[in-house]
């Protein structure tokens, strides 16, 4: 198994690092430049190419080979990253995202999304059923073909799974989008916070995902593990929300070496760790549901679920800033808590075919 998973992990790391760094650093830079929370959230529209995997996945499936597409997309990612690195630094006081940068980031996400389809095709060919748990530690989707939507929805458990993947990340995504920006507003420097929210967040997410894969390959059953992970995540969000409410008081100070500063950064890392654990369990659940489909539909079925999962994450990530600006932080984070509790209740309605 290791001979398969290590190369896949390396390829997914190449694909995921630009996305993770962009997700962690770009909001910091835009907020430090003076943009409102609403406009910072709208920058997540740059991830739109990921939502259209169903459009170009048939092209990847029918033209060329996965290795050829991997080579092409990896070269494109390297070229775009090089162009971004060659751009001059932003001018002092520049808040808007330059059109050139926005265009290159769109191309970066397009290349990563195409690479994801090719990698998923390769993973589908390599992974055996017993390797699904560990495989989903590094795998985030599978290929697609042009088939009728009703055929996919008719598969047992599909409607329930679609509802779950659309909603299980809503509260987490809203909180993780806003919490670092609010720490920035409280005085943490953009370079320090950007490091924690990019490299630190990716490392913690990988650690949580690895733990999930190890537990699933051991003696843990999927649904009990997922329910436990969701409860831990809710508990972590309760602590983070309490901390945020205290930071909103006049007595709060996030100076260097303070306990409050350490607690804030620990909370940031803990939520990414628990998020990685929940994500791996959820993608394994999605694959289990897709395995109930006829073999000719399984890859497309999984790709549909993966697209719905991404749509749910981007929805709250994009709208979180607008919610905070309109509702206020207290009401907004209370809403995130309620949204994080919903999947725990919804999991109790899981069909027996997925147990």
N, C-alpha and C positions, 0 to 999 in steps of 0.2 A: 504493500500500500504506500509506503514512504516514497518509493520510486515514482509514483504518480503524483502524490500530493505536493511534494517539494517543488517540482517544476511548475505546477499550477499555482502554488502559493507565490513563487517568484514572479510569474507573469501577472497575477492579479495585483501584486504589490506595485509593479511598474504602472499598471493601469490606474490603481487607486490613489497613489501618492499625489499626483497633480490635483485630483478631485478633493482629497482630504485637505491639502494645503490651501487650495482655493476656498474651500468651505470654512476653514478656520481663520485664515488671514484676511481675506477680502473684506468681510464685514468689519473687522477691526480697523482697517485702513479707511474705509468709507465713513465709519462713525467718528474716528479721530479727525477726519477732515471736516466734520460738521454736519453731515447728512442726518436727517430725521430717522427715527426707527422705521417708519413706514417706507422710506425710500431705500434704506439699507435692505429691508426685507424683499423689496421688488427686484433687487439684484440677483436673487435666486432664479429669476426667469432665464438667466444664462444657462441653467441646467436643462432647459427645454429639450435639447437633442436626445436626452436619455428617455424621454417619454415617447419617442418615435421609433424605438427599436423594432416595433411591429411593422414599420414601413420598409426599412432597409434590410431587416433580417432575411427575408426571402432572397434578396440579391446575394447576401453572403452565403446562403445555403445552396444556391443554384449556380453561381458563377465562381469558378476557381475553387481553391481548397482552403480549409481553416488556417493552414500554415501560411499560405500566400497572403490572406487577409491579415493575419497576425503580423507578418513582416511589414506590410504596407501601413497598417495603422500604427504600429510601434514607431516606424520611421516618421510618420506624420506627427505623432506626439512629440518626438524629439525635436523636429523642426519648429513646431509651434512654441515649445518651451524655450528653444534657443532665441527665437524672435522676441518673445516676451522678456527674456533676460537682457536682450540688447537694447530695449527701449530706454530712453533717458528717465531718470527719477522724476516723480511728480513734483511740480512746483509747490513752494510753500503756500499754504492756504487754498490749494486746489481741492475742492470737495467732490466735484463731478467725476465720474469714471470716463476717461477719454474713449472716444469712439473706436480708436485703433485697438485699445486694450480689450474693450467689450467684444469686438469682432474676433480677436485672437482667442479669447476665452470661449466664445461660442464654437470656434473650430477645435479648440482643445477638448471640449466636451463631446463634440461630434466624433472626433477620432477615438476618444475613450469609449464611447458608446458602441461604435463599430467594433472596436477591439473586444469589448465585452461579449458581443454576439459571437465572434469567432472563438473566444476562449470558452464560452458556454457550450458551443458545438463540440469542441475538443473534449471538454470535461464530460459531456454526455456520452461520448464514445469511450472514454477511459474508465469512468467510475462504475463499480459494481454496486448492487443494492446495499450490501453490508457496509459500504464506504460512504453512505449518504451523510451521516452525521459529521464525521471529520471533513468530508468534502465540502459541506456547506460552511465550514469555517473559512474557506477561501473563495467559495463560489457564490455568486450573487445573481444568477439568472441562467436561462437556457434558451436555445434558438426557437424560431417560429416559422410557420408556414401559413399561406393564405387559406384559411378554412372558415366555415360559417360559424359565427359567434354562438348560435343556438346549439350547435353540436358540442361546443366546449361547456356551455352552461348546463347541459343535460347530464354531465358527469356527476356522480354522487358526491355530495359535500362541497361542490364548487361555489354555490351561492353563499353558504356559510363562510367558507374560507375567504372569498372575495370581501365580504363584510368585515372579517377580522383584519385582513392585511391592509384594508383602507383606513382602519381606525386605531390599530394597536400602537402606532407611533405618534398620534396627534399631540397628546400632551407632552411627551418627551421632546418632540421636535420643536414645539413652540417654546418650551423652557430653554432648551439648549441653544436656540437661536438668539434668545434675548439675554440670558444670564451673563455671558461674557461681555456684552455691550454695556450692561448696567454696571459691571465691575469696572469697566473702562471709565464710565461716567463718575465713579466713586474715587478715581485717582490712580488706578493701576496703569502703568505705562503700556502703550500699544505694543512695543517689541516684546516685553515680558509676557503679556497676556496672549499675544499672537503665538508665541512659542508654546505656551501651555495648551492653547486651544487648537493647535495644529499638530505639531509633533507629539506632544503629550497626549492629546485626545486620540490620535491614531494608534499610539502604542497601547493605551488603555483599552481601546475598542478591540484591537487584535488580541490582547490578553483575555478579555471577556469572551470573545468568540472562540478562542482556543479552549478555554475552560468548557464552554458549551459543547464543542465537538468531542472533548475528552469524556464528559459525562454521558453524552449520547452513545458513544462507542462502548461505554461501560454498562452499568446495570440500571441506569435511570431510564424510566419510561418518558416518552416525549411530552404528553400533556401535563403530567404532574410537574415535570421540570419547568415547562413553560409557565405554569401557574405560579410556581415558587419564584421564578425569575421576575415575573410581573409584579408580584407582591414586594419583593426587595426593591425593585425600581420605584414603585409608588412610595415606599418608605424613604428612599433616598431623595425623592422629589419633595416630600413633606419637609425633610430637613433643609433642603435647599431653599424652599419657599419661606420657611421660618427665618432662615438666615437673611434672605433678601428683604423681608419685612423689617428686620432689625437694622439692616444697612440703610433703610429709608428714614431712620430716626436721627436726630441731631447729634447724639452721643457716639454714633458709630464712626470708627476710624480704621482705615485699611493701610496704616503705615507699615514700613518694612519691619519684619520681625514680630509683628503682632499675631496673637492667636487667631483673631478674626480673619486676617489675611490668609493664614494657612488653612483655616477651615473653608474659606471660599474656594481656594484652589483645589483642596481635597474633594470638595463637593463636585467641582467641575469634572475632575478625573473619575470619580466614582460613578457618576451618571453615564459617562462614556463607556466605562467598564461594563456596567449593568446593561447598557444599550447593546453592546456587542454580544453579550450572552443571550439576550432576548431575541436579537436578530437571527443568530444562528439557529436557535430552536424554531423560530417562525419559518425560516426558509426550509428547514427540514420538514415541517408540517406541510408547507406548500408542495414539496416534492412528493410527500406521501399521498396527498390529494391527487396530484397529477398521475401517480402510478395506478390510480383507479380508472384512468381513461384508457381506451384502446391504444395499443402501441403506436399507431400512426398519428395519434393526437397528443401524445404525452409531452413532447417538446413544446408544441404550440400552447398547450394548456398551461404549462409552467411559465412560459413567457408572458402569457396574459396575466397570471397572478403576480409575476414580478413587476409588470408595468403598473398594475393597480397599487402595489405596495409602494412604489416610487411616487405615484400620484398623491397618495395620502401624505407622504413625508413632505413633498414639495408644497402641498396646499397650505399646511400650517406654518411651514418655514417661511413662505412668502407673505402670509397674512399676519404673522405674529407681531411685527412692528406696528402695523395699522391697528391691531387690537389693543396693543399697549398704549398707543397714542390716543385712542378714542375711549377706552374703558378705564385706563389707569392701571398701574402695576398690580395693585392688590386684587382687584377684580379679575384681571387678566390671568394672573398665576393661580387664582382660585379655580378659574375655568380649566386651566391646564391640569390641575389635580383631579378634577371631575372627569376629564377626558382620559386620564391615566388609569382611573379606577374602572372605567367602562369595560375594557378588554378582559379584566378579571372576571366580571360577571358574565360577559358574553361567552367566555371560554366554557362556562358551565353548560352551554347549549350546544356544544360540539357534537356532531353526529357520531354514532357508534363506529361508523366505517373508518373514522380517523383516529380512534382510540388506540 
